[in-house]
Amino acid sequence: MAVRKITEYPETVLGKAGKPVENFDQSLADLCSDMFDTMYDAEGVGLAAPQIGLSLRLFVMDCDGIKLIAANPAIIHTEGEQSSQEGCLSVGKVPAVVVRPLKAKLRAQNEKGEWFEREAEGYAARAFLHETDHCDGKLFIDHLPKLRREMVIKKFKKEKTWK
Ligand code: NI
């Protein structure tokens, strides 16, 4: 088990759709364990493979009582609307208000390759959507209007130079 380095905007891997997970073996289980370690170390609630430099359709999360591994995730149903603050470990956790569906249903495979469906609402639904976006090469800032997106990027770059 190990904490991996988190890739940050604008590294190209974050903007690429990941490849499907095909091998459900011990190396995948080890990778997921590293992803949980990395996520907890960074005090995040979700982490997708592109965030540690791997272009794969895979994420882990532990958010609002829902802890899971999702390989080859897809959002198969959404309902309603919510508007609240969101941040990303790859964008220095700079927060911005993002409009998302209130409820989301996720379909994915666990580390053994078994398919499952899981419904969530509120914060956890937001995590399903945010992490599935990562697997599609999309960041939360891509949901923002241009000026707000530029503001988040500017703040992120400024905070980075201070570190
Ligand atoms: Ni993120």
Residues whose N, C-alpha, C, O or C-beta is under 5 A from the ligand:
A	BS01	NI	G87 C88 L89
